[in-house]
Amino acid sequence: MSVPTHGPLFLTNTLTRKKEEFVPLRPPHVGLYVCGPTVYSDVHLGNVRSFLTFDVLYRWLTHIGYNVRYVRNITDVGHLVGDVDEGEDKIAKRARLEQLEPMEIVQKYTNGFHDVMRLFNVLPPSIEPTATGHLIEQIGMVERILKSGYGYEANGSVYFDVSKYAEKHAYGELSGRKIDELMTNTRDTEGMDEKRSPLDFAIWKKAEPQHLMKWPSPWGEGFPGWHLECSAMSTKYLGLTFDIHGGGMDLKFPHHECEIAQSVAADGVAPVRYWMHGNMLTVNGRKMAKSEGNGFTPEELLSGNHKLLEQGYSAMTVRFFMLQSHYASTLDFSNAAMQAAEKGLERLMAALTTLDALTPVATFDPAHDTTLDALIKSANAYMNDDLNTPRAIAVLFEGIPVINNAAAKREDRSGFSAEQLSRWREFYHGIAGDVLGLQHEQRVVANDRALDGLVQEFIRMRAEAKARKDFAASDAIRDKLVAFGIVLKDTKEGTTWERA
């Protein structure tokens, strides 16, 4: 299948460092895999940007006629603190701190992740596999890697032999790293009593007696290495070689580099044809991260309850703000930029409301057809040019004066015919809604399931403010929820909420 009505799609392939025409392996089907969250803590805004990037890719591919199988995993085991091969599992550590079972932590933060994705109107994937649900596949991949000679067992753990792999394959090709430089620069000494080289990485780790998350394997009780799960699950659902693999720029090395090596070693073929990486979100030039103290949670963003925020911002304002920058560029957060995005979104949503309220007229302007044809051509061209959402948004704004003139009836022939109205609405709702995922705020707050977890967090924050007698903060949280159509009800049993 081709998509001649929309033109060819070009994507920047991290592997080749070139913008290439996207040609799927088995059209009209497209296989898309995106690295999902490690569910041990709340999602912050930087994480949201990455998932939003591939949400737009998924939406655009679907919009232009492809049948997309979108796989986005949940990491619920194997991701160790510090992203190294020794130490405590991030989920197990959180379970210990919160005095819960590890799977309670997994469920809690998976639910929270889904709530946030719904709030920002990020579509769910076709398949959302978990690492613990695919242990058999991961153990099988380890066995194949051992059989190929690119892995070795040491004291109940199994490691990938990077140096041996690099003798015949281009380890570092994705990230541009040279193995000699990696050997020279590495300071990793963790696990060196077992590893043959500091570059080697665990594909199965022996579990110490105190380790909470462990399973039987041919090498004893243990758990899979963090990199292994994505190789096993992507190829299980999309085939040994599939179309697109996405993730954040920070995953390019070592995570994605190791994925390539594992798949080639296990199955003899490179797994991915197009690698795509979204860039980071920064605050005042510094990467957004919890460790930096600048990683806003959605609750903080909506309430404005953070030292770096001048006010609260809606989820759709944030989405619009992120789409105003190309996914591969660094996006710097500032209150001024968010406030400008807020005004821009209001103008666009007002135009959609106006367009929907228009009625056809008998005396219309035939030039509206030519104008719309040009808008459609431009929007499609920009989206096909590596998902250039900023330019696509600009195209939508180009047509707003035409819509407003029709509503104001500034001239006899400024209106639309019934057919023109249908086409204009289809275009604007198709690009703004279906592709860019922008919604009217009242449609967002109408989703009780998506909001309940966040509102409960606001209720907790308000209770804490009251307990420390900070009534100004308590009232500010209440007023912010009212602004988003949420009314709090205080009773003897506690605080509940309902839509206004």
C-alpha positions, 0 to 999 in steps of 0.5 A, a space after each residue: 500500500 502507498 498513501 498517494 493522497 498524502 504524499 510520502 512520509 519522511 522520518 529522521 532515522 537515528 541509525 543512519 542520521 538521515 531523513 529517510 522516506 518511510 516504507 513499511 515492511 508489510 504495507 499497509 501494516 506498520 509495527 511500532 515499538 516504544 519504550 514505556 515507563 519503569 513503574 516505580 514512581 510518578 510520571 513527570 513532565 519530561 516523560 510525558 513529552 516522550 510519550 506524546 511524541 510517539 502518540 503523534 506518530 501513531 496518530 499520523 500513521 493511522 490518519 494517513 491510512 496505515 494499520 499500526 500495531 503499537 507496542 509500548 511496554 511496562 518495565 516492572 522488574 530488572 531496572 536497577 538503581 543507577 541503570 547498572 548491573 549491580 544494586 537494588 531493583 528500583 521497584 523493590 526499593 520503592 516497595 521497601 520504602 513504602 512497605 508494600 509488595 513489589 507488585 503493589 508498587 507496580 499496580 499503583 504506579 501503572 494506574 497512575 501512568 495510565 491516568 496521566 496518559 488519559 489526562 494528556 489525551 495520549 492514546 493507549 497502545 495496541 499491546 502493553 506487555 510487561 517484563 514479568 509477563 514475558 519471562 519465558 521469552 526472555 529466558 529463551 533469548 538468553 539461551 539463544 545468545 549463549 548458543 551463538 557464543 555471545 554470552 557467558 555464564 558467571 556465578 549464576 548470572 549471564 552476561 553479554 560479551 560486547 567485545 566478542 560481538 564487536 569483532 563482527 558487528 558494529 556495536 555503537 552504530 546507533 549512538 555513534 560510540 566507538 568501542 575503543 573509546 568506550 573501553 578507555 573511558 569506562 569507569 564501571 567497576 560494578 560486577 567486575 569480579 564476574 564480567 570479562 569486560 566493563 562493557 559487558 552487560 547482564 542479560 540475566 542476574 543471579 538474585 541474592 537471598 534478600 532480593 524480592 523479585 526473582 524467578 527460576 531459570 536454567 542458571 538458578 533463581 534470578 531476574 532478567 537484565 533491563 535491556 533484555 525485555 524490550 528485545 524479547 517483547 518487541 520481536 515477539 509481537 512485531 517480528 524479528 525485524 520491524 518498522 519503527 522503534 522509538 524512545 527518549 534520547 537518553 535511551 539511545 545508549 546503552 539501552 537501545 544499543 544493547 537491544 540491537 546487539 541482543 537481537 542480532 546475537 540471538 536471531 541473526 538479524 537487526 531488529 529495527 529499520 527506523 530508530 526514532 528518538 525524542 529530545 529532552 525537556 529542559 527547565 532554564 537550560 537544565 534537563 528536567 529530572 527529579 534529581 534536579 528538583 525541576 521535574 514537575 508532576 502533573 499534579 504540581 503543573 495543574 495546581 501551580 504548586 511548585 516553586 518554579 511555577 507562576 500559575 497552574 496550567 491545563 493538560 491541553 495547554 501543556 500538550 499544545 506547548 510541546 507540539 509547538 517544538 519539533 520532537 527532535 529539538 530540545 524544548 525549554 520550559 518557561 512560564 512565559 512560553 506556557 502562558 503564550 501557549 495558553 493564549 494560542 490554544 484558546 484562539 485555536 479552540 475558539 476557532 474550532 467552536 466558531 467553525 462548528 457553529 457556522 451554518 451554510 449560506 446560499 451566497 458563498 465564496 468559491 475561493 474557500 475551496 482553493 484556500 482549504 486545498 492549500 491548507 490541506 496540502 501544506 499541513 500534510 507536507 509538514 506532517 510528512 516532513 518528520 512530523 513537523 508539528 510546529 509548522 502544521 499548527 501554523 497552518 491551522 492558524 492561517 485559516 482562522 481569519 477565514 473562519 472568523 470572517 465567515 462568522 462575522 459576515 463581514 461581506 456577503 460572500 464570506 460564508 461557506 456552502 454546506 459542502 465547504 463547511 463539511 470539508 473545513 470541519 473535517 480538516 480542522 478536526 482531523 489535524 487539531 483533534 485526531 492528529 495533534 490530539 488537542 481537545 476542548 478542556 471541558 472534554 478533558 475534565 469530563 473523563 472521571 476515570 482519567 481525573 480521579 487519581 489526580 483529583 485525589 492527589 489534590 485532595 491530599 495536598 489540600 488536607 496537608 495544607 490545612 493541617 499546617 494551617 496554610 489556608 491560603 494554599 488550601 483555598 488556592 487548590 480548591 479554586 484551581 479545581 473549580 476553574 477546571 470544573 471540579 467541585 470539592 465536597 467536605 463531609 464527615 467521612 472525608 472529601 469527595 469531588 464532582 463535576 460542576 
